[in-house]
Amino acid sequence: STTDVDKVLADAAVKSVAIATPAASHFELASSALAAGKHVFVEKPMTLNARDGESLVRQVEGTGLTLMVDHVLVYHPAVQELTRLAREGGLGRIQYMYTQRANLGVVRTEENALWSLGVHDVAVALDLFGHSPSEIAATGGSFLQRERKIEDVVFVSMRFPDGELAHLHLSWLDPHKIRKTTVVGS
């Protein structure tokens, strides 16, 4: 056992690493692990900005290494069943989905409600619809951490190329704890 990251990355017997540290350290640790030739499983959010995320993707391309982000919700049995039903036509043509992930809960100091809560719902939408959105709009409000510009509530709308819609409501200021996904098919 060790707490020395450099020692772990230098150890040839270590083939992969799991990164479950504060979000601000994910990019540096994942980049170092990839540079050391390790497969990487990183807790969400993978990075705190798109530039760093794209950098990791470029870094792993062509290496044969795996870079995987923890989107655990897509592996939940209920979500897998929903996706199976959708793919087999059991819901008809999927027209839209909406999610609510809200509670009066843990307030993050490094990442906003979208990065903390919404990544799960975005992953489910991408998996369910089977392709990336063609349009995305997001708006949020910083109420508890205005000076740091960390949004406590975020609303996201996504439009997909075949006309499907997805809407996400994300908040850690809501007085009701809600974890809800609704999918509407023809």
Buried (B, 14 or more C-beta within 10 A) or exposed (E): EEEEBEEBBEEEEBEEBEBEEEBEEBBBBBBBBBEBEBBBBBBBBBBBEEEBBEBBEEBBEEEEBEBEBBBEBBEEEEBEEBBEBBEEEEBEEBBBBBBBBBBEEEEBEBBBBBBBBBBBBBBBBBBBBEEEBEEEEBEBBBEEBEEEEBBBBBBBBBBBEEEBBBBBBBBBBBEEEEEEBEBEBE
